[in-house]
Amino acid sequence: MKSTVRVIPRLDIKGPNLVKGIEFEGNRVLGSAEYFAKKYYDEGADELIYQDIVASLYRRNGLLDIIRKTSKDIFIPLTVAGGIRSVDDIREVLRAGADKVAINTEFISNPSLIKDSSKIFGSQCIVCSIEVYAFKGVYQCWTDYGREVTNFNAIDWAKRAVDLGAGELLVTAIHKEGTGQGYDYELIEKISNSVSVPVIACGGAGNEKDPSKVVNQSNADAVSMSSILHYHYMKHIDTHTMKYNESQLRMGIPIDSGNIDFLRDGHGGSRELMVEPCSISSIKRNMEEQGINVRKMTNSEE
């Protein structure tokens, strides 16, 4: 039986804010990143992933202050991604309180950084982030938070990254990200079956059942998700007036109808949410029902 499967919320950050978009585009501000991180920790998240979505574009990492604050109150592994370009950058992020770094753009530009950093910090700290877009049956790697295409094949690159020393792979299907259509099960299966290190599946979770499916069907070692969790905490919004209640205002959610409305599917005039918001506890319960080992929760939030 597979060892304990981790449930990992992913928080895409721009400045001090948690943001969310579809296929890495049209990102909208959802609220305070620190608030959501604390909620996920309290509910039973196994780890957290922080991604600075503009770090590679501006060649800097803006998460250090958030990492320092988060690590004081949250005692689960924290993976940080975005704008990390050197051994010194890795050292700075780890000193700020991160447990692992996830690197995409710089690893593709400079693969030797994988070998160098894994020797210095240990492979357990080094995650190769692989952002993938499926095009005409080919899984291509993209960089700069889905802004630049490369000629790297995702499955080949995954194997090479592991050979160079990466201790874990974070695989995000850009074409599934934020759509609620489910993970790219074929992609995750191909990579999981090609490498000897843990694979985190990311991109596409639309309900509490999708994480179980990618574990059982595609052999993922961990599952990451964002929309279904973020909007669980925003589900009490009045969908007619698009007004927030007091508890949501305390979360730092701005009064902007676009934050919710852009997630609605207008096909057929239904205007239904593209995702089914759910909690970490409901995801873990579904996993247990499907025979998947998960870390027991000491508390839960519905």
C-alpha positions as CSV (number, residue, x, y, z in Angstrom):
1,M,0.0,0.0,0.0
2,K,1.2,3.5,-0.8
3,S,2.6,5.5,2.1
4,T,0.7,8.4,3.6
5,V,-0.5,10.8,0.9
6,R,-0.1,14.5,1.6
7,V,-2.8,17.1,1.0
8,I,-1.1,20.4,0.1
9,P,-2.9,23.7,-0.5
10,R,-1.2,25.9,-3.0
11,L,-1.2,29.7,-2.5
12,D,-0.4,31.8,-5.5
13,I,0.9,35.2,-4.2
14,K,1.2,38.6,-5.7
15,G,2.5,41.2,-3.3
16,P,0.7,40.5,0.0
17,N,-2.3,39.0,-1.6
18,L,-3.6,35.5,-2.4
19,V,-4.7,35.5,-6.0
20,K,-6.3,33.0,-8.3
21,G,-6.8,32.7,-12.1
22,I,-7.5,30.1,-14.8
23,E,-4.6,28.6,-16.7
24,F,-2.3,31.1,-14.9
25,E,-4.2,34.0,-16.5
26,G,-6.7,36.7,-15.2
27,N,-5.5,36.4,-11.6
28,R,-7.9,38.0,-9.1
29,V,-7.2,39.1,-5.6
30,L,-8.9,36.8,-3.0
31,G,-7.7,38.2,0.3
32,S,-4.9,37.9,2.8
33,A,-2.5,35.1,2.0
34,E,-1.5,34.8,5.7
35,Y,-5.2,34.3,6.7
36,F,-5.8,31.5,4.3
37,A,-2.5,29.8,5.2
38,K,-3.5,29.8,8.9
39,K,-6.9,28.4,8.1
40,Y,-5.4,25.5,6.1
41,Y,-2.9,24.8,8.9
42,D,-5.7,24.7,11.5
43,E,-7.8,22.4,9.3
44,G,-5.1,19.8,8.8
45,A,-3.1,20.6,5.7
46,D,0.0,18.4,5.6
47,E,2.2,21.1,3.9
48,L,1.8,24.4,2.1
49,I,3.1,25.7,-1.2
50,Y,3.7,29.4,-1.6
51,Q,4.2,30.6,-5.2
52,D,5.2,34.2,-6.0
53,I,3.6,34.4,-9.5
54,V,5.6,37.5,-10.7
55,A,9.0,36.7,-9.1
56,S,10.6,35.2,-12.3
57,L,9.2,38.1,-14.4
58,Y,10.8,40.7,-12.1
59,R,13.7,38.5,-11.1
60,R,13.1,38.7,-7.4
61,N,11.4,36.8,-4.6
62,G,8.9,38.9,-2.7
63,L,7.9,36.2,-0.2
64,L,10.6,36.5,2.5
65,D,8.5,38.7,4.9
66,I,5.4,36.4,4.4
67,I,7.6,33.3,5.0
68,R,9.0,34.7,8.2
69,K,5.5,35.6,9.6
70,T,4.0,32.3,8.5
71,S,6.8,30.1,10.0
72,K,6.2,31.6,13.4
73,D,2.6,30.3,13.5
74,I,2.5,27.4,11.2
75,F,4.3,24.2,12.0
76,I,4.0,22.1,8.8
77,P,6.5,22.0,5.9
78,L,6.5,25.1,3.8
79,T,7.6,25.0,0.1
80,V,8.4,28.3,-1.5
81,A,8.5,28.9,-5.3
82,G,9.2,31.9,-7.5
83,G,12.2,33.9,-8.4
84,I,14.8,31.6,-6.9
85,R,17.9,31.7,-9.1
86,S,21.0,30.7,-7.1
87,V,22.4,28.8,-4.1
88,D,22.4,32.1,-2.2
89,D,18.7,32.6,-3.0
90,I,17.9,29.1,-1.7
91,R,19.9,29.7,1.5
92,E,18.0,33.0,2.1
93,V,14.6,31.4,1.7
94,L,15.4,28.4,3.9
95,R,16.8,30.8,6.6
96,A,13.6,32.8,6.4
97,G,11.7,29.6,7.5
98,A,10.9,27.6,4.4
99,D,11.6,23.8,4.5
100,K,11.8,23.3,0.7
101,V,12.2,25.4,-2.5
102,A,10.5,24.6,-5.7
103,I,12.3,25.9,-8.8
104,N,11.2,25.8,-12.4
105,T,12.6,28.6,-14.6
106,E,16.2,28.6,-13.3
107,F,16.5,24.9,-13.3
108,I,15.6,24.7,-17.0
109,S,18.0,27.6,-17.8
110,N,20.7,26.2,-15.5
111,P,20.3,22.4,-14.8
112,S,23.6,22.3,-12.9
113,L,21.8,24.3,-10.1
114,I,19.9,21.1,-9.3
115,K,23.1,19.1,-8.7
116,D,24.8,21.9,-6.8
117,S,21.9,22.8,-4.5
118,S,21.0,19.2,-3.7
119,K,24.6,18.5,-2.6
120,I,24.6,21.6,-0.4
121,F,21.1,21.4,1.2
122,G,20.1,17.8,0.6
123,S,17.8,16.5,-2.1
124,Q,14.9,16.6,0.4
125,C,14.9,20.4,0.2
126,I,15.0,20.6,-3.6
127,V,11.8,20.4,-5.6
128,C,11.8,20.6,-9.3
129,S,8.6,22.5,-10.3
130,I,7.4,21.4,-13.8
131,E,4.8,23.6,-15.4
132,V,3.3,21.7,-18.4
133,Y,1.0,22.5,-21.3
134,A,-0.4,19.8,-23.5
135,F,-0.2,20.8,-27.1
136,K,-1.0,18.4,-30.0
137,G,-0.3,15.4,-27.8
138,V,3.0,16.7,-26.6
139,Y,3.7,17.7,-23.0
140,Q,5.8,20.8,-23.2
141,C,7.5,22.5,-20.3
142,W,6.8,26.2,-19.8
143,T,8.7,28.8,-17.6
144,D,8.0,32.1,-16.0
145,Y,4.7,31.1,-14.5
146,G,3.4,29.9,-17.9
147,R,4.7,32.9,-19.9
148,E,7.4,31.2,-22.0
149,V,7.4,27.9,-23.8
150,T,10.5,25.7,-24.0
151,N,11.5,22.8,-26.2
152,F,11.7,20.5,-23.1
153,N,9.5,17.5,-23.0
154,A,8.0,17.2,-19.5
155,I,8.5,13.4,-19.1
156,D,12.1,13.6,-20.3
157,W,12.8,16.6,-18.2
158,A,11.3,15.0,-15.1
159,K,13.7,12.0,-15.4
160,R,16.7,14.2,-16.0
161,A,15.9,16.5,-13.0
162,V,15.7,13.4,-10.7
163,D,19.0,12.1,-12.1
164,L,20.6,15.5,-11.3
165,G,19.4,15.3,-7.7
166,A,15.9,16.7,-7.3
167,G,14.2,15.1,-4.4
168,E,10.6,15.8,-5.4
169,L,8.6,16.9,-8.4
170,L,5.8,19.4,-8.4
171,V,3.9,18.8,-11.7
172,T,1.3,21.5,-12.7
173,A,-0.9,21.1,-15.7
174,I,-1.3,24.6,-16.9
175,H,-4.2,23.7,-19.3
176,K,-6.1,22.3,-16.3
177,E,-5.2,24.9,-13.7
178,G,-8.2,26.6,-12.3
179,T,-10.7,24.9,-14.7
180,G,-12.2,22.4,-12.2
181,Q,-11.9,19.7,-14.9
182,G,-9.8,17.4,-12.9
183,Y,-6.0,16.7,-13.0
184,D,-4.2,15.6,-16.1
185,Y,-4.2,12.0,-15.1
186,E,-2.2,10.8,-18.0
187,L,0.6,13.3,-17.4
188,I,0.8,12.5,-13.7
189,E,0.8,8.8,-14.4
190,K,3.6,9.0,-17.0
191,I,5.8,11.0,-14.8
192,S,5.1,9.0,-11.6
193,N,5.9,5.8,-13.3
194,S,9.1,7.2,-14.7
195,V,10.8,8.5,-11.6
196,S,11.8,7.2,-8.2
197,V,11.0,10.4,-6.2
198,P,7.6,11.7,-4.9
199,V,5.4,13.4,-7.4
200,I,2.9,16.2,-6.3
201,A,0.0,16.5,-8.7
202,C,-1.3,20.0,-9.2
203,G,-3.7,21.8,-11.5
204,G,-7.4,21.0,-12.1
205,A,-9.0,19.7,-8.9
206,G,-12.7,20.5,-9.1
207,N,-14.2,18.7,-6.2
208,E,-13.4,16.5,-3.2
209,K,-13.1,13.3,-5.3
210,D,-10.5,14.5,-7.8
211,P,-7.5,14.2,-5.4
212,S,-8.4,10.6,-4.6
213,K,-8.7,9.9,-8.3
214,V,-5.2,11.2,-9.2
215,V,-3.7,9.1,-6.4
216,N,-5.4,5.9,-7.3
217,Q,-5.4,6.3,-11.0
218,S,-2.1,8.1,-11.6
219,N,0.0,7.0,-8.6
220,A,0.6,10.5,-7.3
221,D,2.4,10.7,-3.9
222,A,0.8,14.0,-2.9
223,V,-2.0,16.3,-4.2
224,S,-2.1,20.0,-4.4
225,M,-5.1,22.2,-5.0
226,S,-6.2,25.8,-4.6
227,S,-9.6,26.9,-6.1
228,I,-11.7,24.2,-4.3
229,L,-10.2,25.2,-1.0
230,H,-10.0,29.0,-1.5
231,Y,-13.7,29.2,-2.5
232,H,-14.8,27.0,0.4
233,Y,-14.0,29.9,2.7
234,M,-15.7,32.3,0.4
235,K,-18.8,30.2,-0.3
236,H,-21.1,32.2,2.0
237,I,-21.0,35.1,-0.4
238,D,-24.5,36.3,-1.5
239,T,-24.3,35.4,-5.2
240,H,-27.1,37.8,-6.1
241,T,-25.7,40.9,-4.6
242,M,-22.1,39.8,-4.6
243,K,-21.6,41.2,-1.1
244,Y,-19.3,39.8,1.5
245,N,-20.3,39.1,5.1
246,E,-18.3,40.4,8.1
247,S,-16.2,37.3,8.5
248,Q,-15.0,37.6,4.9
249,L,-14.2,41.2,5.3
250,R,-11.9,40.2,8.2
251,M,-10.2,37.8,5.8
252,G,-9.1,40.9,3.8
253,I,-11.3,40.0,0.8
254,P,-11.8,43.1,-1.3
255,I,-15.3,44.1,-2.4
256,D,-14.9,43.2,-6.1
257,S,-17.6,41.0,-7.8
258,G,-15.0,39.8,-10.3
259,N,-13.4,37.7,-7.6
260,I,-16.2,35.2,-7.7
261,D,-18.0,35.9,-11.0
262,F,-15.0,35.0,-13.2
263,L,-15.2,31.4,-11.9
264,R,-18.7,31.0,-13.3
265,D,-19.4,28.9,-16.4
266,G,-21.8,30.7,-18.6
267,H,-22.4,27.8,-21.0
268,G,-26.1,27.1,-21.4
269,G,-26.9,30.1,-19.3
270,S,-26.4,28.1,-16.1
271,R,-23.7,30.4,-14.6
272,E,-22.8,27.6,-12.2
273,L,-19.5,27.6,-10.3
274,M,-16.8,25.7,-12.3
275,V,-15.6,24.1,-9.1
276,E,-17.3,22.5,-6.1
277,P,-15.7,24.2,-3.0
278,C,-14.7,21.7,-0.3
279,S,-12.6,21.5,2.9
280,I,-9.4,19.7,3.5
281,S,-11.2,17.4,6.0
282,S,-13.7,16.4,3.3
283,I,-10.9,15.6,0.8
284,K,-9.2,13.4,3.4
285,R,-12.4,11.6,4.3
286,N,-12.9,10.8,0.6
287,M,-9.4,9.5,0.4
288,E,-9.9,7.3,3.4
289,E,-13.1,5.9,1.8
290,Q,-11.1,5.1,-1.3
291,G,-8.5,3.2,0.8
292,I,-5.8,5.9,0.7
293,N,-3.6,6.5,3.7
294,V,-3.7,10.1,5.0
295,R,-2.4,11.8,8.1
296,K,-5.1,11.9,10.8
297,M,-6.5,15.3,11.7
298,T,-6.6,16.6,15.2
299,N,-9.3,19.1,14.3
300,S,-11.4,19.9,11.2
301,E,-13.4,22.7,9.8
302,E,-16.5,22.4,7.6
